[in-house]
Amino acid sequence: MTELSSYHNHSRWSDGVASPEEMYRAAKATGVREFGLSDHLVIPPGEGYGTGTWCLPPDRLEEYVAECLYWKERLDDETFTIRIGLEVDYFEENHQEVLAELEKYPFDYLIGAVHYQGTFPIDQDAKLWQGLSNQQIAEVWDGYWRKITGLARTGQFSFVAHLDLPKKFFSGGYPSQSSAISQALQVLQECDLALELNTAGWAKPCGEPYPTLPALCEARQLGLPVLINADAHHPDHICRFFPEARQLLQAAGYQQVCTFQQRQRILQPLS
């Protein structure tokens, strides 16, 4: 089955393993109709965040966008369209400056993400979680949800990334987040922000997508727009677990998904 879109993906500009050209050509070969890279832009508000080499160097952002546009000009045709995207980490302290700087670029969509609570890297290493007490784990979750709320209320993002990301390293046993997820979904509704069904979680220790069916059912009842993304870091994973994701959305009652062009959301049938 031809997939409509896959927007949340990474190249060697951040923590992917392939070049933009390799990712774009692989996407086109899969038959996906719209594809975007969304490499990580993480601009912390201070020291101690350890961003290392997994993020796009901020001083090379213009070069990154230029390369994406270069391949768009060469690979777009009647069956395949490259969309220009970025995954942007939200920090309360400096988000206004970061988002203002991004306005000068021709992005089709911006993904809002939270990978840090304080300087704690939420999805970097399972061993970091093993050193936390139950109270500290709860504090990370609480801080994460506060930042998701702040992210949504900026009104500047197209959709939120991997909604319940802190569960990544927990295989079947993490504190219940049902109430927090419900509150977050209500904020997304208030802010008219779309939600991704991120299939990468199926390949992580948690063994489930971000988010799962109960949250998707709530999102559908609230009228939240949704889209499916693989969060691919390898050319072979561009549409990984998409059939399963489509079944989940149908089970939740969704009949449409959304795409983006020039920061405008467009609803499309869920085929």
BELRA-V423693 format. One record per residue. N is the residue number from 1. RES is the residue in one letter. SS is DSSP state (h for helix, s for strand, l for the rest). D_CENTER is the distance of its C-alpha to the mean C-alpha in Angstrom with 1 decimal. Layout:
# BELRA-V423693
n: <N:N>
res: <RES:RES>
ss: <SS:SS>
d_center: <D_CENTER:D_CENTER>
This chain:
# BELRA-V423693
n: <1:2:3:4:5:6:7:8:9:10:11:12:13:14:15:16:17:18:19:20:21:22:23:24:25:26:27:28:29:30:31:32:33:34:35:36:37:38:39:40:41:42:43:44:45:46:47:48:49:50:51:52:53:54:55:56:57:58:59:60:61:62:63:64:65:66:67:68:69:70:71:72:73:74:75:76:77:78:79:80:81:82:83:84:85:86:87:88:89:90:91:92:93:94:95:96:97:98:99:100:101:102:103:104:105:106:107:108:109:110:111:112:113:114:115:116:117:118:119:120:121:122:123:124:125:126:127:128:129:130:131:132:133:134:135:136:137:138:139:140:141:142:143:144:145:146:147:148:149:150:151:152:153:154:155:156:157:158:159:160:161:162:163:164:165:166:167:168:169:170:171:172:173:174:175:176:177:178:179:180:181:182:183:184:185:186:187:188:189:190:191:192:193:194:195:196:197:198:199:200:201:202:203:204:205:206:207:208:209:210:211:212:213:214:215:216:217:218:219:220:221:222:223:224:225:226:227:228:229:230:231:232:233:234:235:236:237:238:239:240:241:242:243:244:245:246:247:248:249:250:251:252:253:254:255:256:257:258:259:260:261:262:263:264:265:266:267:268:269:270:271>
res: <M:T:E:L:S:S:Y:H:N:H:S:R:W:S:D:G:V:A:S:P:E:E:M:Y:R:A:A:K:A:T:G:V:R:E:F:G:L:S:D:H:L:V:I:P:P:G:E:G:Y:G:T:G:T:W:C:L:P:P:D:R:L:E:E:Y:V:A:E:C:L:Y:W:K:E:R:L:D:D:E:T:F:T:I:R:I:G:L:E:V:D:Y:F:E:E:N:H:Q:E:V:L:A:E:L:E:K:Y:P:F:D:Y:L:I:G:A:V:H:Y:Q:G:T:F:P:I:D:Q:D:A:K:L:W:Q:G:L:S:N:Q:Q:I:A:E:V:W:D:G:Y:W:R:K:I:T:G:L:A:R:T:G:Q:F:S:F:V:A:H:L:D:L:P:K:K:F:F:S:G:G:Y:P:S:Q:S:S:A:I:S:Q:A:L:Q:V:L:Q:E:C:D:L:A:L:E:L:N:T:A:G:W:A:K:P:C:G:E:P:Y:P:T:L:P:A:L:C:E:A:R:Q:L:G:L:P:V:L:I:N:A:D:A:H:H:P:D:H:I:C:R:F:F:P:E:A:R:Q:L:L:Q:A:A:G:Y:Q:Q:V:C:T:F:Q:Q:R:Q:R:I:L:Q:P:L:S>
ss: <l:l:l:l:s:s:l:l:s:l:l:l:l:l:l:l:l:l:l:h:h:h:h:h:h:h:h:h:h:h:l:l:l:s:s:s:s:l:l:s:s:l:l:l:l:l:l:l:l:l:l:l:l:l:l:l:l:h:h:h:h:h:h:h:h:h:h:h:h:h:h:h:h:h:h:l:s:l:l:s:s:s:s:s:s:s:s:s:s:l:l:l:l:l:h:h:h:h:h:h:h:h:l:l:l:l:l:l:s:s:s:s:s:l:l:s:s:l:l:s:s:l:l:l:l:h:h:h:h:h:l:l:l:h:h:h:h:h:h:h:h:h:h:h:h:h:h:h:h:h:h:h:h:l:l:l:l:l:s:s:l:l:l:l:h:h:h:l:l:l:l:l:l:l:l:l:l:h:h:h:h:h:h:h:h:h:h:h:h:h:l:l:l:s:s:s:s:s:h:h:h:h:h:l:l:l:l:l:l:s:l:l:h:h:h:h:h:h:h:h:h:h:l:l:l:s:s:s:s:l:l:s:l:l:h:h:h:l:l:l:l:h:h:h:h:h:h:h:h:h:h:h:l:l:l:s:s:s:s:s:s:l:l:s:s:s:s:s:s:l:l>
d_center: <23.1:21.4:17.6:16.7:13.4:10.6:8.3:5.4:8.3:10.4:14.1:16.8:16.0:13.9:13.7:14.1:17.6:18.5:19.3:17.6:20.7:20.4:16.8:17.9:21.2:19.8:17.5:20.6:22.6:20.5:21.3:17.8:18.7:15.8:13.6:11.5:10.8:8.2:9.9:9.7:12.0:13.4:16.6:18.1:20.9:23.4:24.4:23.6:19.8:20.3:17.5:19.7:18.8:15.1:14.2:15.3:18.7:18.7:22.1:21.0:18.3:20.9:21.7:18.1:18.0:21.5:20.8:18.0:20.6:23.3:21.9:21.0:24.7:25.9:23.8:23.2:25.7:26.4:24.2:21.2:19.2:16.9:14.5:13.8:10.5:9.2:6.5:9.0:10.0:12.1:15.7:18.4:21.0:19.9:17.0:19.6:20.9:17.5:16.5:20.1:20.1:17.1:19.2:21.5:19.1:18.6:14.9:14.2:10.8:9.0:5.5:6.8:6.3:9.4:10.7:14.3:16.9:19.7:19.9:19.0:16.1:14.4:13.1:15.6:18.7:20.1:23.4:22.2:21.7:25.0:26.8:25.7:28.0:27.1:27.4:25.1:22.4:22.8:22.6:19.3:17.9:19.7:18.5:14.8:15.4:17.4:14.7:12.3:15.3:16.0:12.6:13.2:16.8:16.3:16.0:14.3:10.7:9.9:7.4:5.9:2.9:5.4:8.2:11.0:10.0:13.6:15.1:13.9:17.5:19.4:21.1:22.4:23.3:21.3:22.4:22.0:19.1:20.1:21.6:18.8:16.3:18.8:19.2:15.5:15.5:18.6:17.3:14.4:17.4:19.5:17.1:16.4:12.6:10.8:8.8:6.7:8.8:7.1:10.3:10.1:11.7:14.8:15.5:15.3:18.2:17.0:17.5:15.4:12.0:9.6:11.5:15.0:17.6:19.3:16.3:15.6:19.3:19.3:16.5:18.7:21.7:20.2:19.4:15.7:14.2:11.7:10.3:9.9:7.5:8.9:6.8:10.3:12.2:15.5:17.1:18.1:14.8:13.5:14.2:14.8:15.5:15.1:18.6:18.0:14.9:17.1:19.8:17.8:17.0:20.7:21.9:20.1:21.9:19.4:21.2:18.7:15.2:14.0:13.7:13.8:16.6:17.6:15.3:17.0:15.6:17.7:18.3:19.2:21.1:19.4:21.7>
